[in-house]
Amino acid sequence: MSRITPHAPTRPGLLDTTGPLDAELSGPLSTSGALDFLSPRRHEDTQRLDGKPGAPAGAGPSGPDTTPQVDQVGRYSLEQRLGQGGLGTVWSAYDTVLARQVAVKTLTIAAAPGQREELAARVLDEARAAARLSHPHIVTVHDAGVSPEGAYIAMELLRGKDLADLLRSGWRPSPEQAALIVRRVADALGYAHSKGVIHRDVKPANIFMVGRTRPVVLDFGIARLINRDQGGPALGSPYYAAPEQYDGRECDQRSDVYSLGVVLYELLTGQRPYNGSSLDEIRQAVRTGRAQRPTQIIAAVPPALETLVMQAIDIDPAARPRSAGAMARELRTWLATLPNAPNATWPQQPPAASADPARAQRPNAEAVTRRRAELEVASLPPAANPGVAPAADFPSLPTNPAAGEADPASRGTGTAPGRPSLLPAVLVACVLGLLVLVGWLMLSR
């Protein structure tokens, strides 16, 4: 087995190494003890919340590397290291069977030799659970397995930046943008919850923005995997963890609702509801439940969003929205009240051909509803903070439908333009032809 030397891909067109994702992952990842196995992202703020010691840091970037690194695992040829954590490394890789570019996470198990097989089996269990989640806003897991070199997982290779990076860069979304992003994430969480999967570590670093408008939730299964390894449910990211996680109680979907509420709070105000210089200080602040209302920080926060945020981060799980799906519906309802609702700007499939051009331009009510539900996209306006430019991946676009594409619900409500119908002329020609034929038959007798 040869040690891998990072190199540029030799297959043309498979990986552009100049993109923002590669820049974000060019440095070493944190060795905080979190097993960032399902994602090429950092886990610098994921840790034990009950004061107990975490998992051993293992052979991270700053420690001795005792695990052999190879240039192929299973059917995947490893090409370039994208990031490394205490317990795993993310590579751009080539699927030699399906001839496609993927991201592959190889596992470095910092455990006694007798425990490696058990930990690898648990990793595969969680990977299989994540692979069963098929949703446009959840990272796609393609494959997982154990090769002679160790456990690995293959997933879609994402390009973009996570919300944590964007917020650190000074980008601030408008309330409409924040609501759209969180609504999509809530839809994804609601779908996962319907499959019996709780995330347990929702935070900006686990919400990856692909392009301008597609949030992708990362790391399903990671928190539970680490919890099982450390003997309890008390693991998460301190600023975003629900109070019940601090208390060591079992999490349910309302714990994810709380964490997503904190994310929405941060998107709206630019700061988290609770802060502290130590884990104990953060824990005490969270347990009080006395966060500032968003309008006390940013007066322009819409009241409806403020109400939803404060409900979501209530210390009592019973007072929160009952599910992520319910939270998504609240956001969708609020967005529908906006006078200039954001346009759907993703490329659409052309409509099927129709014999009636006017009819082809009039979408039915079901199509409009489905399109709004599935393809609501935020047209990102300039940064809210004066003097701060939007992130490079987030160009400004007009939000007024009059300045761009018409709102899909308003199209086709007037007289449809186009050529006049040829049907009357065709009918007249057919009748005349029939009369000529009858006359000719009568004269020929």
Backbone torsions as a table, in degrees:
resi	resn	phi	psi	omega
1	MET	NA	125.6	-177.6
2	SER	-96.5	146.3	177.3
3	ARG	-73.9	142.2	-175.2
4	ILE	-81.0	140.4	172.2
5	THR	-116.1	116.3	-178.4
6	PRO	-54.5	133.3	-178.6
7	HIS	-145.4	161.3	178.2
8	ALA	-71.6	145.9	179.5
9	PRO	-61.2	142.0	179.8
10	THR	-95.3	-8.0	-179.4
11	ARG	-95.5	115.0	-174.1
12	PRO	-62.2	141.1	173.2
13	GLY	82.5	-0.4	-175.0
14	LEU	-88.4	-29.6	-177.7
15	LEU	-151.2	122.8	172.6
16	ASP	-91.8	108.9	-173.4
17	THR	-83.1	8.6	-179.9
18	THR	-101.9	3.9	-174.7
19	GLY	-76.2	169.0	-176.3
20	PRO	-66.3	-29.9	-178.7
21	LEU	-64.0	-42.5	-179.0
22	ASP	-65.2	-37.6	178.2
23	ALA	-64.6	-38.0	-178.9
24	GLU	-68.5	-27.9	-173.1
25	LEU	-107.7	12.5	-175.7
26	SER	-73.5	-21.4	-179.5
27	GLY	-96.7	170.2	179.5
28	PRO	-69.5	149.3	177.1
29	LEU	-88.8	166.2	-179.8
30	SER	-67.5	149.8	175.2
31	THR	-110.2	51.5	-176.8
32	SER	-75.9	-6.7	-179.7
33	GLY	103.4	-5.5	178.2
34	ALA	-81.2	138.8	-179.0
35	LEU	-91.5	90.2	-177.4
36	ASP	-82.6	69.0	-168.7
37	PHE	-85.9	-30.3	-174.8
38	LEU	-96.2	11.0	-174.2
39	SER	-156.1	146.3	174.2
40	PRO	-85.7	38.7	-177.6
41	ARG	-118.1	169.6	-177.0
42	ARG	-80.8	158.8	173.6
43	HIS	-132.8	46.1	-173.3
44	GLU	-68.2	-18.4	-176.0
45	ASP	-116.7	15.3	177.0
46	THR	-96.0	125.7	-175.8
47	GLN	-161.6	175.0	174.0
48	ARG	-64.0	141.4	-178.4
49	LEU	-107.4	-5.8	-175.9
50	ASP	-105.0	12.3	177.4
51	GLY	83.9	-4.7	178.8
52	LYS	-78.6	154.2	179.9
53	PRO	-65.1	145.3	179.6
54	GLY	-84.0	-172.7	178.8
55	ALA	-69.1	156.0	177.5
56	PRO	-61.6	144.9	-176.7
57	ALA	-65.7	-29.2	176.4
58	GLY	78.6	-163.3	-177.0
59	ALA	-89.6	76.1	-179.7
60	GLY	-85.3	-170.8	-177.6
61	PRO	-60.5	-29.5	-176.9
62	SER	-92.4	-3.8	-178.6
63	GLY	-111.7	176.6	-179.8
64	PRO	-67.5	139.8	179.9
65	ASP	-95.1	104.1	-177.5
66	THR	-104.4	-3.5	-179.5
67	THR	-96.7	127.3	179.2
68	PRO	-61.0	138.0	175.1
69	GLN	-110.2	132.0	-173.6
70	VAL	-122.5	168.7	-178.2
71	ASP	-94.4	3.3	175.7
72	GLN	-154.8	137.4	171.2
73	VAL	-128.1	128.1	-176.5
74	GLY	56.2	-129.9	-179.5
75	ARG	-94.4	9.7	-173.5
76	TYR	-105.7	126.0	176.3
77	SER	-91.9	115.4	-177.8
78	LEU	-76.4	135.4	-173.2
79	GLU	-119.0	-47.7	-175.6
80	GLN	-147.5	132.4	178.5
81	ARG	-75.2	126.7	179.4
82	LEU	-98.7	-29.1	-179.0
83	GLY	-173.0	159.4	-178.0
84	GLN	-142.1	137.2	175.5
85	GLY	-123.5	-179.1	-177.0
86	GLY	-62.0	-28.3	-175.8
87	LEU	-124.0	11.9	179.4
88	GLY	-173.5	161.7	179.9
89	THR	-130.8	138.6	178.6
90	VAL	-104.0	133.3	-178.8
91	TRP	-126.5	147.0	159.8
92	SER	-77.9	139.4	-172.9
93	ALA	-145.7	163.9	-179.6
94	TYR	-116.3	124.6	176.8
95	ASP	-79.5	108.1	-174.5
96	THR	-74.1	-13.4	178.9
97	VAL	-91.1	-48.8	-177.3
98	LEU	-96.9	0.1	175.1
99	ALA	54.6	57.8	179.3
100	ARG	-144.4	158.1	178.0
101	GLN	-87.0	135.1	-179.8
102	VAL	-140.1	173.1	167.5
103	ALA	-105.1	134.5	179.6
104	VAL	-122.4	130.5	175.4
105	LYS	-106.0	121.0	175.1
106	THR	-101.0	141.8	-172.9
107	LEU	-97.5	129.5	170.1
108	THR	-104.5	110.3	-174.7
109	ILE	-93.8	112.7	177.0
110	ALA	-92.4	72.9	-177.2
111	ALA	-144.2	164.1	177.1
112	ALA	-61.3	148.8	-178.0
113	PRO	-52.2	-35.8	-178.8
114	GLY	-71.5	-14.9	-178.6
115	GLN	-101.8	-6.5	-175.7
116	ARG	-64.3	-42.8	-177.6
117	GLU	-64.7	-40.6	179.8
118	GLU	-65.3	-43.2	180.0
119	LEU	-65.9	-40.6	177.9
120	ALA	-61.3	-38.9	178.9
121	ALA	-64.5	-38.7	179.0
122	ARG	-67.5	-39.0	177.4
123	VAL	-59.5	-44.1	-179.8
124	LEU	-65.5	-37.3	177.6
125	ASP	-60.0	-46.1	-179.5
126	GLU	-68.4	-36.1	178.3
127	ALA	-64.2	-40.4	178.5
128	ARG	-65.4	-38.8	177.5
129	ALA	-62.6	-42.2	178.9
130	ALA	-66.7	-35.3	-178.9
131	ALA	-66.3	-22.4	179.3
132	ARG	-78.5	-8.9	179.4
133	LEU	-89.2	109.8	-179.7
134	SER	-115.1	101.4	-175.4
135	HIS	-152.5	141.9	-177.4
136	PRO	-63.5	-16.0	-179.3
137	HIS	-114.5	24.8	172.4
138	ILE	-128.9	133.2	-178.6
139	VAL	-56.9	136.7	-176.9
140	THR	-86.6	124.8	175.1
141	VAL	-96.8	122.4	-176.9
142	HIS	-89.3	-37.9	-167.9
143	ASP	-164.7	157.5	173.8
144	ALA	-153.2	153.7	179.8
145	GLY	-176.6	-179.1	176.5
146	VAL	-126.1	119.5	176.2
147	SER	-105.8	174.0	175.6
148	PRO	-56.3	-22.1	-179.6
149	GLU	-86.5	-11.1	178.8
150	GLY	132.1	-175.0	-179.4
151	ALA	-79.8	150.3	179.4
152	TYR	-152.4	163.3	174.6
153	ILE	-142.1	141.7	178.3
154	ALA	-113.8	136.8	-177.3
155	MET	-145.4	173.0	178.5
156	GLU	-64.7	144.7	179.5
157	LEU	-91.6	109.7	-176.1
158	LEU	-91.5	148.8	176.7
159	ARG	-129.3	132.3	-178.9
160	GLY	149.1	-145.7	178.3
161	LYS	-143.7	151.0	175.7
162	ASP	-85.6	166.5	-176.9
163	LEU	-62.6	-32.7	179.2
164	ALA	-62.4	-44.0	178.5
165	ASP	-64.6	-41.7	-179.8
166	LEU	-63.8	-42.6	179.3
167	LEU	-65.5	-38.7	178.1
168	ARG	-65.2	-29.4	-178.4
169	SER	-77.2	-6.1	179.9
170	GLY	100.7	-1.8	178.7
171	TRP	-68.7	135.4	176.6
172	ARG	-131.2	121.3	179.1
173	PRO	-77.6	157.5	170.1
174	SER	-73.1	164.0	176.3
175	PRO	-56.0	-37.0	179.4
176	GLU	-65.4	-43.7	177.9
177	GLN	-62.3	-46.4	-179.6
178	ALA	-58.7	-43.2	-179.4
179	ALA	-64.3	-40.1	-179.9
180	LEU	-66.5	-43.6	179.5
181	ILE	-62.0	-49.1	-177.3
182	VAL	-67.9	-34.2	176.9
183	ARG	-61.2	-42.1	178.5
184	ARG	-65.7	-41.5	178.0
185	VAL	-64.2	-41.0	178.2
186	ALA	-62.3	-38.6	175.4
187	ASP	-59.7	-43.8	-179.8
188	ALA	-64.3	-44.3	179.2
189	LEU	-64.8	-40.8	178.1
190	GLY	-60.3	-39.7	176.7
191	TYR	-63.1	-46.3	179.7
192	ALA	-62.4	-41.6	179.0
193	HIS	-61.7	-36.7	178.9
194	SER	-65.5	-20.3	176.8
195	LYS	-95.6	6.2	178.6
196	GLY	81.7	18.6	-177.5
197	VAL	-111.9	121.5	175.3
198	ILE	-103.4	136.7	-176.2
199	HIS	-75.5	-54.0	177.6
200	ARG	77.9	-3.7	-179.4
201	ASP	-148.3	49.7	178.6
202	VAL	-74.3	127.9	-179.0
203	LYS	-164.8	165.4	-178.6
204	PRO	-57.4	-35.5	-179.6
205	ALA	-67.1	-18.1	178.5
206	ASN	-102.6	13.1	174.1
207	ILE	-119.1	105.7	-171.4
208	PHE	-100.7	126.7	-179.0
209	MET	-94.1	114.0	176.2
210	VAL	-95.2	116.3	-172.3
211	GLY	67.6	-145.8	-176.7
212	ARG	-88.7	-29.5	-160.0
213	THR	-136.3	4.9	-179.3
214	ARG	-108.3	99.5	173.2
215	PRO	-78.4	138.0	178.9
216	VAL	-124.4	124.7	-179.4
217	VAL	-83.4	130.9	-177.8
218	LEU	-109.5	162.8	164.4
219	ASP	71.7	30.7	170.3
220	PHE	-61.9	132.8	177.3
221	GLY	94.3	-15.3	-175.7
222	ILE	-67.3	-50.7	-176.1
223	ALA	-61.1	-42.6	-179.2
224	ARG	-66.5	-36.3	178.9
225	LEU	-61.9	-45.0	179.6
226	ILE	-69.0	-38.8	178.9
227	ASN	-58.4	-44.0	179.6
228	ARG	-63.9	-34.9	-179.4
229	ASP	-72.6	-28.5	-175.2
230	GLN	-103.9	0.1	171.8
231	GLY	81.3	34.2	177.1
232	GLY	178.3	168.0	-178.0
233	PRO	-89.1	0.0	-169.9
234	ALA	-87.8	71.6	174.8
235	LEU	-138.7	141.0	178.8
236	GLY	174.6	-167.9	177.6
237	SER	-102.0	118.5	-167.7
238	PRO	-50.4	-43.3	-176.2
239	TYR	-70.6	-20.7	-172.9
240	TYR	-115.8	-7.1	-176.8
241	ALA	-73.8	144.5	177.8
242	ALA	-73.9	155.3	179.9
243	PRO	-55.2	-36.1	-179.4
244	GLU	-65.5	-25.4	175.5
245	GLN	-70.8	-37.1	175.5
246	TYR	-64.3	-34.5	-177.8
247	ASP	-83.1	-2.2	179.3
248	GLY	77.9	13.5	178.5
249	ARG	-82.0	161.3	-180.0
250	GLU	-67.3	141.1	-180.0
251	CYS	-91.1	151.9	170.1
252	ASP	-136.2	-167.7	-174.2
253	GLN	-62.3	-25.5	179.3
254	ARG	-70.8	-21.5	173.8
255	SER	-68.1	-40.3	175.2
256	ASP	-65.9	-36.4	177.1
257	VAL	-60.8	-43.4	178.0
258	TYR	-58.6	-50.7	-177.6
259	SER	-61.3	-40.3	178.5
260	LEU	-67.4	-32.7	174.5
261	GLY	-62.7	-38.7	176.6
262	VAL	-64.4	-40.3	177.8
263	VAL	-61.0	-45.8	179.2
264	LEU	-63.4	-40.1	176.6
265	TYR	-56.3	-46.4	-177.9
266	GLU	-67.9	-38.4	178.1
267	LEU	-65.0	-35.1	-177.8
268	LEU	-78.5	-33.5	-171.9
269	THR	-113.4	-18.4	-176.0
270	GLY	83.8	4.0	176.7
271	GLN	-145.9	162.8	-179.1
272	ARG	-87.0	156.3	-178.6
273	PRO	-67.4	-28.7	-178.7
274	TYR	-132.2	140.5	178.1
275	ASN	-139.1	169.8	178.8
276	GLY	179.3	158.5	-179.1
277	SER	-88.1	-6.3	179.0
278	SER	-146.6	165.7	179.0
279	LEU	-61.6	-38.9	179.4
280	ASP	-62.6	-42.2	179.7
281	GLU	-64.3	-41.9	179.1
282	ILE	-65.1	-42.7	-179.9
283	ARG	-59.4	-45.7	-179.5
284	GLN	-64.8	-39.8	179.6
285	ALA	-65.0	-43.0	-179.8
286	VAL	-63.0	-41.4	-176.5
287	ARG	-69.2	-21.7	177.3
288	THR	-72.3	-32.6	-177.9
289	GLY	70.0	18.6	-176.6
290	ARG	-106.5	67.6	176.9
291	ALA	-84.3	149.3	172.8
292	GLN	-62.5	144.7	173.0
293	ARG	-72.0	143.8	-177.4
294	PRO	-53.6	-36.3	-179.1
295	THR	-69.4	-15.8	173.9
296	GLN	-74.6	-16.7	179.0
297	ILE	-102.6	-49.0	177.8
298	ILE	-126.6	107.4	-173.7
299	ALA	-63.6	-23.3	-174.8
300	ALA	-83.1	0.5	178.4
301	VAL	-62.1	127.5	-178.9
302	PRO	-60.5	137.9	-178.0
303	PRO	-56.7	-38.3	-178.6
304	ALA	-63.8	-39.1	178.5
305	LEU	-70.2	-37.9	177.4
306	GLU	-61.0	-44.5	179.7
307	THR	-60.7	-44.4	-179.4
308	LEU	-64.1	-42.4	179.9
309	VAL	-61.6	-47.1	-177.3
310	MET	-66.4	-32.5	173.9
311	GLN	-67.4	-42.4	-176.1
312	ALA	-65.4	-33.1	-176.8
313	ILE	-100.1	20.2	175.8
314	ASP	-64.7	140.7	-178.7
315	ILE	-69.4	-19.1	178.4
316	ASP	-92.9	114.0	-179.0
317	PRO	-55.6	-32.4	-178.0
318	ALA	-68.0	-21.2	-179.1
319	ALA	-87.6	-9.5	-179.7
320	ARG	-81.3	165.4	169.1
321	PRO	-52.3	138.7	-169.7
322	ARG	-67.7	-16.9	-179.1
323	SER	-159.9	164.8	174.7
324	ALA	-65.4	-34.0	176.9
325	GLY	-62.4	-39.0	176.9
326	ALA	-64.9	-38.2	177.2
327	MET	-64.6	-41.4	177.7
328	ALA	-61.7	-40.2	179.7
329	ARG	-65.4	-39.0	177.3
330	GLU	-60.9	-43.4	-179.8
331	LEU	-68.0	-40.2	178.9
332	ARG	-63.2	-40.7	178.4
333	THR	-62.5	-43.4	179.6
334	TRP	-65.4	-43.2	-179.7
335	LEU	-61.6	-34.0	-179.1
336	ALA	-68.4	-17.1	-179.8
337	THR	-85.5	-8.8	-176.2
338	LEU	-70.5	138.1	-180.0
339	PRO	-65.8	-33.6	178.2
340	ASN	-121.3	77.4	-178.9
341	ALA	-62.9	142.0	179.5
342	PRO	-56.7	144.7	-177.6
343	ASN	-81.3	160.3	171.0
344	ALA	-88.7	107.0	-172.6
345	THR	-106.9	-2.6	176.0
346	TRP	-69.4	147.2	177.5
347	PRO	-58.8	136.6	-179.2
348	GLN	-108.6	154.6	172.9
349	GLN	-68.5	139.5	178.3
350	PRO	-63.7	146.3	-179.9
351	PRO	-67.8	155.5	178.1
352	ALA	-65.4	147.1	-179.2
353	ALA	-62.6	145.7	179.9
354	SER	-135.2	145.0	178.2
355	ALA	-68.3	-22.0	-179.3
356	ASP	-110.4	101.8	-177.4
357	PRO	-57.4	-37.2	-179.2
358	ALA	-64.6	-40.5	179.7
359	ARG	-66.4	-35.8	-178.3
360	ALA	-64.3	-23.9	-178.2
361	GLN	-88.3	-3.6	-176.7
362	ARG	-108.8	98.8	176.8
363	PRO	-68.1	142.1	177.7
364	ASN	-76.8	170.0	-174.9
365	ALA	-62.0	-38.1	-179.6
366	GLU	-63.9	-41.2	-179.9
367	ALA	-65.3	-40.4	179.2
368	VAL	-63.6	-44.7	-180.0
369	THR	-62.3	-45.3	-179.2
370	ARG	-64.3	-41.7	-179.3
371	ARG	-65.1	-41.1	178.3
372	ARG	-64.2	-40.9	-176.4
373	ALA	-69.3	-37.0	-172.4
374	GLU	-95.5	-27.1	-168.4
375	LEU	-126.1	25.8	173.7
376	GLU	-64.2	127.5	-176.8
377	VAL	-134.8	136.2	-179.5
378	ALA	-83.3	122.3	169.9
379	SER	-81.2	113.6	-168.4
380	LEU	-80.2	120.2	177.8
381	PRO	-80.9	176.3	176.9
382	PRO	-58.4	159.4	-178.0
383	ALA	-57.4	143.2	-177.7
384	ALA	-70.4	-29.5	-177.8
385	ASN	-82.8	124.8	178.5
386	PRO	-58.5	136.6	177.4
387	GLY	82.7	-2.8	179.1
388	VAL	-109.3	117.7	-178.6
389	ALA	-77.6	152.3	175.0
390	PRO	-62.2	156.7	176.1
391	ALA	-59.9	153.1	-175.6
392	ALA	-58.5	-33.3	-178.4
393	ASP	-82.4	-1.2	-173.9
394	PHE	-123.9	71.2	-179.6
395	PRO	-67.5	155.1	180.0
396	SER	-78.1	139.8	178.0
397	LEU	-134.4	153.9	178.1
398	PRO	-66.1	142.6	177.7
399	THR	-104.6	-11.5	179.1
400	ASN	-83.1	122.0	-179.9
401	PRO	-56.1	-27.8	-179.8
402	ALA	-68.3	-22.2	-178.6
403	ALA	-88.8	-9.6	-178.6
404	GLY	-141.1	-136.6	-179.2
405	GLU	-72.8	140.9	178.5
406	ALA	-64.7	147.5	176.7
407	ASP	-59.7	134.3	-174.6
408	PRO	-59.5	-28.3	-178.5
409	ALA	-73.2	-19.8	-175.9
410	SER	-96.8	-9.5	-177.9
411	ARG	-74.6	140.9	175.0
412	GLY	81.0	6.8	-178.5
413	THR	-81.8	-20.9	176.9
414	GLY	-99.4	-161.4	178.3
415	THR	-72.8	125.6	-176.8
416	ALA	-73.6	130.0	177.6
417	PRO	-73.5	169.8	176.3
418	GLY	133.9	178.8	-178.7
419	ARG	-71.4	149.2	176.7
420	PRO	-65.3	152.1	-178.1
421	SER	-65.7	139.2	178.0
422	LEU	-90.4	-1.8	-174.5
423	LEU	-60.8	-45.1	178.6
424	PRO	-58.6	-43.2	-179.8
425	ALA	-63.2	-39.4	179.1
426	VAL	-64.1	-41.8	179.7
427	LEU	-63.6	-42.8	178.2
428	VAL	-61.6	-43.1	180.0
429	ALA	-62.7	-39.3	179.3
430	CYS	-64.5	-42.8	179.6
431	VAL	-63.3	-45.4	178.9
432	LEU	-61.7	-41.2	178.4
433	GLY	-62.6	-40.0	179.2
434	LEU	-64.8	-41.6	178.3
435	LEU	-63.0	-41.4	177.8
436	VAL	-61.8	-41.5	-179.5
437	LEU	-65.0	-42.8	178.9
438	VAL	-63.6	-42.8	178.7
439	GLY	-62.4	-40.7	179.9
440	TRP	-65.0	-40.1	179.1
441	LEU	-64.6	-39.1	-179.6
442	MET	-68.4	-38.6	179.8
443	LEU	-71.6	-27.0	-177.3
444	SER	-79.3	-9.0	-179.6
445	ARG	-76.4	NA	NA
